[in-house]
Amino acid sequence: MKKLVVFIPAIFLVVLLLNSFVLKEKEVKKNPIKESKSAEVANIIFKSADGGQTWQDVSKGLPENLQRAGVPSNGFFANDRGLYLRAGNGVYHSEPTSTTPFWTKESFPGKQRNIVPGQNGIVAYDFKGQFLQKINGTSDWSPVYTNFQEQAVRLNETEDYYYKNYKVKFVRTVFETAGGTVFIVSSNSLFRSANHGQTWKQVHVGGGDMKLVESNGVLLATYREGIVRSTDDGQTWDRVLSEGGVGIAVERMDGGFAAIINNPVTQTNSLHLSMDRGKTWKAIGEDLQPSLSSLLLQKIGLLESSSAILSIKQMGNDLLCGRSDGLFRSSDRGKTWQQLPLPATEKYGFNLAVSGNVIYVIPNKGC
């Protein structure tokens, strides 16, 4: 009887603490940080040149509609020349050495929403497979891969929603290797061209929203069941990493690769590292996983979602990880992680881009 008397107050205390925690979570979501009433845009892109210790809001000069809509993950990229961002009717560029917010804009004639780097210049595209490219050193945009849709329909006769309604194969991703081989992820298939888009071959089926990366002749790609790998310039692919879930991201690192996989059992994203050209992998970043208490609260419906690993990048010798609640850095290949300070902003996670020693953070706007 004494044990029962002690046990009942303990349960009451746990429930009280859980309710208090949930109320605080709801209160935070009901009262997000309000944006400035100034006409200038803010809190769209932050830049750090000191390893993430201090940040500069470099949003000034970008279109005002980005304040509401945000920046899609396939609407920007960074390379050694800085950050490129697609908005409005053009591409905005900011150099990593700029000491003040400074954007230059290049307009183009189409309505393409997505941009990727190419060997000869930026490629812009839309879901209908209309591609434009701006050759490096010029200001002209020219159509490319004009015969892709015709060949893709012939190679893959599956009729999905987009073909029935738009008579096109839905284009998700474009990727070009260092050797000039072009890949297009379209309508659940991966297409390859080794002659600058003149002819196409279907090389993988059932991959979903595949994202590709290349390092020293090895290609890796996310797909619906993990990570696949190719060592013959994308002609054949083998699965190398799977936890029974979807590949979220794959990135090139010095001497290897990093990947994020969704685990359908725990409903969490896990971080993995390979140092042998993508052959074998080990899990890292255990302390970045959500706590058992938050997972329990999420499972019983008292918490909408727990902290999730969303992105991984390398800057110098450090690894950077974007989580739904902040940005983390590791200097020991993912053994330990330190949370970096970020400006207060309404956020649902962070997209990352790195140019040399400069980090760009782009808060998500949610679904």
KERO-26024 format. One record per residue (C-alpha): residue in one letter; chain; residue number from 0; y, x, z. Coordinates in nm, 4 decimals. Each point is the difference from the previous one (the first is absolute). Layout:
BEGIN
A,A,NUM,Y,X,Z
...
# end
This chain:
BEGIN
M,A,0,0.0000,0.0000,0.0000
K,A,1,0.2394,0.2872,0.0805
K,A,2,-0.0689,0.1542,-0.3430
L,A,3,0.0888,-0.3312,-0.1648
V,A,4,0.3269,-0.0222,0.1951
V,A,5,0.0959,0.3497,-0.1180
F,A,6,-0.1133,-0.0615,-0.3601
I,A,7,0.2056,-0.3183,-0.0577
P,A,8,0.3391,0.1605,0.0858
A,A,9,-0.0925,0.2935,-0.2257
I,A,10,-0.0532,-0.2333,-0.2959
F,A,11,0.3269,-0.1778,0.0798
L,A,12,0.1835,0.3351,0.0030
V,A,13,-0.1437,0.1041,-0.3384
V,A,14,0.0965,-0.3328,-0.1591
L,A,15,0.3486,0.0274,0.1485
L,A,16,0.0461,0.3505,-0.1431
L,A,17,-0.1293,-0.1051,-0.3413
N,A,18,0.2354,-0.2983,-0.0109
S,A,19,0.2907,0.2215,0.1027
F,A,20,-0.0876,0.2484,-0.2749
V,A,21,-0.0260,-0.2727,-0.2649
L,A,22,0.3294,-0.1568,0.1071
K,A,23,0.1719,0.3365,-0.0377
E,A,24,-0.1528,0.0475,-0.3450
K,A,25,0.1197,-0.3462,-0.1076
E,A,26,0.3444,0.0597,0.1465
V,A,27,0.0362,0.3186,-0.2041
K,A,28,-0.0973,-0.1836,-0.3205
K,A,29,0.2362,-0.2894,0.0760
N,A,30,0.2909,0.2378,0.0494
P,A,31,-0.0148,0.2654,-0.2717
I,A,32,0.2780,0.2525,-0.0225
K,A,33,0.2769,-0.1578,-0.2045
E,A,34,0.1296,0.1782,-0.3056
S,A,35,0.3600,0.1098,-0.0220
K,A,36,0.2488,-0.2545,-0.1317
S,A,37,0.1482,0.2718,-0.2172
A,A,38,-0.0277,-0.0476,-0.3767
E,A,39,-0.1663,0.3399,-0.0252
V,A,40,-0.3775,0.0049,-0.0064
A,A,41,-0.1748,0.1725,0.2896
N,A,42,-0.3424,0.0669,0.1500
I,A,43,-0.1724,0.0130,-0.3400
I,A,44,-0.0736,0.3740,-0.0225
F,A,45,0.0201,0.2699,0.2663
K,A,46,-0.0087,0.3746,-0.0667
S,A,47,-0.0879,0.2903,0.2297
A,A,48,0.0357,0.3710,-0.0783
D,A,49,-0.1111,0.1288,0.3429
G,A,50,-0.3576,-0.1169,0.0253
G,A,51,0.0818,-0.3519,0.1110
Q,A,52,0.2066,0.0821,0.3081
T,A,53,0.3230,-0.1469,-0.1357
W,A,54,0.0572,-0.2560,-0.2752
Q,A,55,0.2737,-0.0927,-0.2426
D,A,56,0.0347,-0.3451,-0.1531
V,A,57,0.0393,0.0705,-0.3729
S,A,58,0.0017,-0.3640,-0.1127
K,A,59,0.3679,-0.0025,-0.0990
G,A,60,0.0383,-0.0331,-0.3743
L,A,61,-0.3174,-0.2012,-0.0589
P,A,62,0.0072,-0.3609,-0.1252
E,A,63,0.0709,-0.2648,0.2638
N,A,64,-0.3067,-0.2061,-0.0923
L,A,65,-0.2217,0.2736,0.1479
Q,A,66,0.1372,-0.0961,0.3434
R,A,67,-0.1995,-0.3215,-0.0181
A,A,68,-0.2850,0.0813,-0.2378
G,A,69,-0.0810,0.3553,0.1107
V,A,70,-0.1668,0.2670,-0.2129
P,A,71,-0.3560,-0.0606,-0.1295
S,A,72,-0.2524,0.2815,0.0464
N,A,73,-0.0341,0.0445,-0.3773
G,A,74,0.3776,-0.0037,-0.0506
F,A,75,0.0707,0.3572,0.1135
F,A,76,-0.1389,0.3533,0.0051
A,A,77,0.1084,0.3491,0.1057
N,A,78,-0.0546,0.3405,-0.1592
D,A,79,0.1686,0.3400,0.0191
R,A,80,0.3118,-0.1536,-0.1571
G,A,81,0.0479,-0.2574,0.2725
L,A,82,-0.0508,-0.3731,0.0384
Y,A,83,-0.0093,-0.2483,-0.2884
L,A,84,0.0352,-0.3717,0.0640
R,A,85,-0.0191,-0.2983,-0.2348
A,A,86,0.2538,-0.2781,0.0660
G,A,87,0.2002,-0.2441,-0.2054
N,A,88,0.0167,0.1179,-0.3604
G,A,89,-0.0514,0.3684,0.0593
V,A,90,-0.1456,0.2965,0.1845
Y,A,91,0.1948,0.1528,0.2904
H,A,92,-0.0410,0.3693,0.0817
S,A,93,0.0941,0.1953,0.3136
E,A,94,-0.0379,0.3778,0.0178
P,A,95,-0.1613,0.1471,0.3144
T,A,96,0.2827,0.2542,0.0417
S,A,97,0.2717,-0.2659,0.0191
T,A,98,0.1895,0.0239,0.3299
T,A,99,0.1524,-0.3464,-0.0389
P,A,100,-0.1500,-0.3236,-0.1322
F,A,101,0.0178,0.0363,-0.3750
W,A,102,-0.1784,-0.1963,-0.2704
T,A,103,0.0185,0.0297,-0.3760
K,A,104,-0.1152,-0.2886,-0.2155
E,A,105,-0.1640,-0.0047,-0.3400
S,A,106,-0.0228,-0.3415,-0.1650
F,A,107,-0.2802,-0.1021,-0.2317
P,A,108,-0.0438,-0.2921,-0.2389
G,A,109,-0.3038,-0.1725,0.1508
K,A,110,-0.0819,-0.1998,0.3128
Q,A,111,-0.2815,0.2244,0.1218
R,A,112,-0.0249,0.0052,0.3797
N,A,113,-0.2367,0.2945,0.0582
I,A,114,0.0540,0.3729,-0.0566
V,A,115,-0.2286,0.3044,0.0075
P,A,116,0.0502,0.3678,-0.0839
G,A,117,-0.1402,0.1273,-0.3305
Q,A,118,-0.0420,0.3487,-0.1403
N,A,119,0.2789,-0.0588,-0.2535
G,A,120,0.2149,-0.2389,0.2025
I,A,121,0.0156,-0.3188,0.2062
V,A,122,-0.2153,-0.2926,-0.1111
A,A,123,0.1125,-0.3563,0.0824
Y,A,124,-0.2353,-0.2960,-0.0438
D,A,125,-0.0604,-0.3645,0.0885
F,A,126,-0.3124,-0.2030,0.0674
K,A,127,-0.0188,-0.1108,-0.3643
G,A,128,-0.0511,0.3568,-0.1155
Q,A,129,0.3410,0.0661,-0.1523
F,A,130,0.0634,0.3721,0.0457
L,A,131,0.3177,0.2069,-0.0409
Q,A,132,0.0422,0.3746,0.0425
K,A,133,0.3087,0.2159,0.0402
I,A,134,-0.0692,0.3499,-0.1283
N,A,135,0.1201,0.2771,0.2339
G,A,136,0.3464,0.1225,-0.0900
T,A,137,0.0939,-0.3131,-0.1928
S,A,138,0.1482,-0.3386,0.0869
D,A,139,-0.1998,-0.2020,-0.2516
W,A,140,-0.2861,-0.2337,0.0927
S,A,141,-0.2697,-0.0512,-0.2617
P,A,142,-0.3064,-0.2287,-0.0120
V,A,143,-0.3349,0.1701,0.0679
Y,A,144,-0.3650,-0.1119,0.0146
T,A,145,0.0918,-0.2874,-0.2312
N,A,146,-0.3612,-0.0631,-0.1031
F,A,147,-0.1427,-0.0063,0.3533
Q,A,148,-0.0175,-0.3780,0.0399
E,A,149,-0.1751,-0.0513,-0.3326
Q,A,150,-0.2663,0.2596,0.0792
A,A,151,-0.0406,-0.1029,0.3651
V,A,152,-0.0701,-0.3621,-0.0995
R,A,153,-0.2607,0.1184,-0.2484
L,A,154,-0.1634,0.2400,0.2495
N,A,155,-0.0051,-0.2496,0.2869
E,A,156,-0.0447,-0.3615,-0.1052
T,A,157,0.0074,-0.1386,0.3545
E,A,158,0.2433,-0.2911,0.0228
D,A,159,0.1853,0.0101,0.3293
Y,A,160,0.3086,-0.1919,0.1136
Y,A,161,0.2469,0.2244,-0.1830
Y,A,162,-0.1861,-0.0089,-0.3288
K,A,163,-0.0356,-0.3783,0.0109
N,A,164,0.3703,-0.0498,0.0765
Y,A,165,0.1701,0.2974,-0.1681
K,A,166,-0.2630,0.1261,-0.2478
V,A,167,0.0297,0.3514,0.1449
K,A,168,-0.1937,0.2324,0.2257
F,A,169,0.1839,0.0354,0.3321
V,A,170,0.1287,0.3592,0.0370
R,A,171,-0.0090,0.1328,0.3557
T,A,172,0.0343,0.3784,-0.0192
V,A,173,0.0788,0.2777,-0.2478
F,A,174,-0.0942,0.3628,0.0666
E,A,175,0.0217,0.3174,-0.2103
T,A,176,-0.1862,0.3226,0.0812
A,A,177,0.1418,0.3524,-0.0299
G,A,178,-0.1915,0.0329,-0.3266
G,A,179,0.1500,-0.3142,-0.1497
T,A,180,-0.2897,-0.2437,0.0408
V,A,181,0.1362,-0.3488,0.0702
F,A,182,-0.1680,-0.2649,0.2175
I,A,183,0.0978,-0.3647,0.0266
V,A,184,-0.1441,-0.2299,0.2669
S,A,185,-0.0071,-0.3462,-0.1509
S,A,186,-0.1790,-0.3256,0.0869
N,A,187,-0.2589,0.1606,0.2281
S,A,188,-0.0799,0.2789,-0.2478
L,A,189,0.1032,0.3621,-0.0495
F,A,190,0.0941,0.1051,-0.3532
R,A,191,0.0349,0.3607,-0.1215
S,A,192,0.1775,0.1616,-0.2935
A,A,193,-0.0219,0.3687,-0.0872
N,A,194,0.2257,-0.0206,-0.3074
H,A,195,0.3317,-0.1194,0.1439
G,A,196,-0.0914,-0.3684,-0.0118
Q,A,197,-0.1154,-0.0256,-0.3599
T,A,198,-0.3515,-0.1107,0.0982
W,A,199,-0.1393,-0.1266,0.3302
K,A,200,-0.3408,-0.0049,0.1681
Q,A,201,-0.1129,-0.2060,0.2997
V,A,202,-0.1431,0.2459,0.2549
H,A,203,-0.0328,-0.2055,0.3212
V,A,204,-0.0426,-0.3686,0.0810
G,A,205,0.0473,-0.1911,0.3237
G,A,206,0.2450,0.2392,0.1596
G,A,207,0.2741,-0.2433,0.0967
D,A,208,0.3441,0.1488,0.0603
M,A,209,-0.0946,0.3649,-0.0550
K,A,210,0.2422,0.2793,0.0915
L,A,211,-0.0647,0.3452,-0.1504
V,A,212,0.0792,0.3564,0.0992
E,A,213,-0.0921,0.3410,-0.1461
S,A,214,-0.0409,0.3520,0.1371
N,A,215,-0.1465,0.3056,-0.1747
G,A,216,-0.1963,-0.1977,-0.2542
V,A,217,-0.1363,-0.2571,0.2476
L,A,218,0.1003,-0.3657,-0.0258
L,A,219,-0.0283,-0.2429,0.2905
A,A,220,0.0705,-0.3723,-0.0029
T,A,221,-0.0029,-0.2844,0.2486
Y,A,222,-0.2117,-0.2999,-0.0839
R,A,223,-0.1520,-0.3101,0.1581
E,A,224,-0.2763,0.1909,0.1764
G,A,225,0.1785,0.3173,0.1088
I,A,226,0.0810,0.3152,-0.1994
V,A,227,-0.1454,0.1140,-0.3333
R,A,228,0.0120,0.3512,-0.1484
S,A,229,-0.0079,0.1520,-0.3484
T,A,230,-0.0407,0.3640,-0.1050
D,A,231,-0.0103,-0.0598,-0.3781
D,A,232,0.3570,-0.1162,-0.0584
G,A,233,-0.0768,-0.3592,0.0929
Q,A,234,-0.2844,-0.0666,-0.2418
T,A,235,-0.2482,-0.0740,0.2825
W,A,236,0.0524,-0.0925,0.3651
D,A,237,-0.2098,0.0264,0.3186
R,A,238,0.0595,-0.1567,0.3410
V,A,239,0.0687,0.2642,0.2673
L,A,240,0.1456,-0.1919,0.2936
S,A,241,-0.0633,-0.3506,0.1260
E,A,242,-0.0053,-0.1883,0.3264
G,A,243,-0.0968,-0.3182,-0.1754
G,A,244,0.3649,-0.0808,-0.0539
V,A,245,0.2893,0.0426,-0.2408
G,A,246,0.1688,0.3307,-0.0778
I,A,247,0.3637,-0.0384,0.1076
A,A,248,0.1471,0.3353,-0.1030
V,A,249,-0.0987,0.3473,-0.1177
E,A,250,0.2314,0.3022,-0.0020
R,A,251,-0.0118,0.3619,-0.1097
M,A,252,0.0268,0.2603,0.2775
D,A,253,0.0067,0.3803,-0.0033
G,A,254,-0.3638,0.0969,-0.0452
G,A,255,-0.1293,-0.3571,-0.0005
F,A,256,0.0645,-0.3718,0.0175
A,A,257,0.0792,-0.2678,0.2578
A,A,258,-0.1030,-0.3645,-0.0237
I,A,259,0.0449,-0.3290,0.1851
I,A,260,-0.2900,-0.2451,0.0091
N,A,261,-0.0100,-0.3524,0.1366
N,A,262,-0.2958,-0.0643,0.2305
P,A,263,-0.1035,-0.3679,-0.0302
V,A,264,-0.1973,0.0092,0.3262
T,A,265,0.2837,0.1159,0.2256
Q,A,266,0.2663,-0.1373,-0.2391
T,A,267,0.1927,0.3262,0.0314
N,A,268,0.1095,0.2745,-0.2388
S,A,269,-0.1485,0.3448,0.0604
L,A,270,0.1271,0.3406,-0.1093
H,A,271,-0.2262,0.2603,-0.1658
L,A,272,0.0384,0.3608,-0.1205
S,A,273,-0.1957,0.2042,-0.2542
M,A,274,0.0333,0.3766,-0.0422
D,A,275,-0.2733,0.0466,-0.2635
R,A,276,0.1527,-0.1677,-0.3066
G,A,277,-0.0878,-0.3489,0.1187
K,A,278,-0.3767,0.0531,0.0387
T,A,279,-0.0243,-0.0607,0.3750
W,A,280,0.2361,-0.1609,0.2487
K,A,281,0.0685,-0.0101,0.3719
A,A,282,0.1889,-0.2602,0.1977
I,A,283,0.3263,0.1113,0.1622
G,A,284,0.2803,-0.1673,0.1922
E,A,285,-0.2044,-0.1860,0.2589
D,A,286,0.3062,-0.0275,0.2246
L,A,287,0.1810,-0.1836,-0.2822
Q,A,288,-0.2461,-0.2871,0.0205
P,A,289,0.1145,-0.3201,0.1755
S,A,290,-0.1026,-0.0382,0.3645
L,A,291,-0.2993,-0.2126,0.0965
S,A,292,0.2287,-0.2380,0.1868
S,A,293,0.2171,-0.0664,-0.3073
L,A,294,-0.3101,-0.0540,-0.2150
L,A,295,-0.1313,-0.2461,0.2597
L,A,296,0.3310,-0.1858,0.0094
Q,A,297,0.0007,-0.0182,-0.3782
K,A,298,-0.3583,-0.1273,-0.0109
I,A,299,0.0603,-0.2836,0.2451
G,A,300,0.3245,-0.0964,-0.1734
L,A,301,0.2512,0.1152,0.2615
L,A,302,0.1389,0.2737,-0.2278
E,A,303,0.0670,-0.0398,-0.3711
S,A,304,-0.0845,0.3587,-0.0933
S,A,305,-0.0510,0.3417,0.1560
S,A,306,0.1371,0.3371,-0.1114
A,A,307,-0.1537,0.1046,-0.3321
I,A,308,-0.0063,0.3315,-0.1890
L,A,309,0.1723,-0.0640,-0.3328
S,A,310,0.0922,0.3323,-0.1651
I,A,311,-0.0674,0.3748,0.0167
K,A,312,0.1971,0.2913,-0.1484
Q,A,313,0.0282,0.3768,0.0417
M,A,314,0.3250,0.1862,0.0643
G,A,315,-0.0363,0.3769,0.0240
N,A,316,-0.2837,0.0619,0.2441
D,A,317,0.0367,-0.3382,0.1685
L,A,318,-0.1630,-0.3347,-0.0655
L,A,319,0.2144,-0.3140,0.0173
C,A,320,-0.1471,-0.3407,0.0696
G,A,321,0.1834,-0.3287,-0.0389
R,A,322,-0.1259,-0.2684,0.2339
S,A,323,0.1117,-0.3620,0.0236
D,A,324,0.2010,0.0874,0.3119
G,A,325,0.1347,0.3460,-0.0781
L,A,326,-0.0342,0.3472,-0.1500
F,A,327,-0.2284,0.2739,0.1372
R,A,328,-0.0357,0.3742,-0.0693
S,A,329,-0.2905,0.2399,0.0508
S,A,330,0.0199,0.3814,-0.0126
D,A,331,-0.3737,0.0583,0.0563
R,A,332,-0.1650,-0.1791,-0.2916
G,A,333,-0.0122,-0.3352,0.1735
K,A,334,-0.1437,0.0982,0.3390
T,A,335,0.3104,-0.1063,0.1912
W,A,336,0.2997,-0.2110,-0.1011
Q,A,337,0.3600,-0.0280,0.1151
Q,A,338,0.2096,-0.3106,-0.0610
L,A,339,0.3286,0.0777,-0.1700
P,A,340,0.3267,-0.1753,0.0831
L,A,341,0.1183,-0.2514,-0.2576
P,A,342,0.3191,-0.2053,-0.0236
A,A,343,-0.0342,-0.3543,0.1309
T,A,344,-0.0690,-0.2412,-0.2843
E,A,345,-0.1899,-0.3196,-0.0644
K,A,346,-0.3289,0.1272,-0.1413
Y,A,347,-0.3590,-0.0809,-0.0773
G,A,348,-0.1117,0.3556,-0.0690
F,A,349,0.1231,0.2988,-0.1961
N,A,350,-0.0481,0.1433,-0.3479
L,A,351,0.0345,0.3778,-0.0165
A,A,352,0.1154,0.2417,-0.2693
V,A,353,0.0357,0.3794,0.0280
S,A,354,0.2019,0.2387,-0.2146
G,A,355,-0.0351,0.3602,0.1188
N,A,356,0.1054,-0.0010,0.3658
V,A,357,0.1795,-0.3343,-0.0256
I,A,358,-0.1606,-0.3216,0.1256
Y,A,359,0.1005,-0.3427,-0.1301
V,A,360,-0.0950,-0.3074,0.2020
I,A,361,0.0200,-0.3464,-0.1533
P,A,362,-0.0565,-0.2893,0.2449
N,A,363,-0.2166,-0.2805,-0.1352
K,A,364,0.1431,-0.3498,-0.0126
G,A,365,-0.3310,-0.1706,0.0675
C,A,366,-0.1969,-0.2237,-0.2345
# end
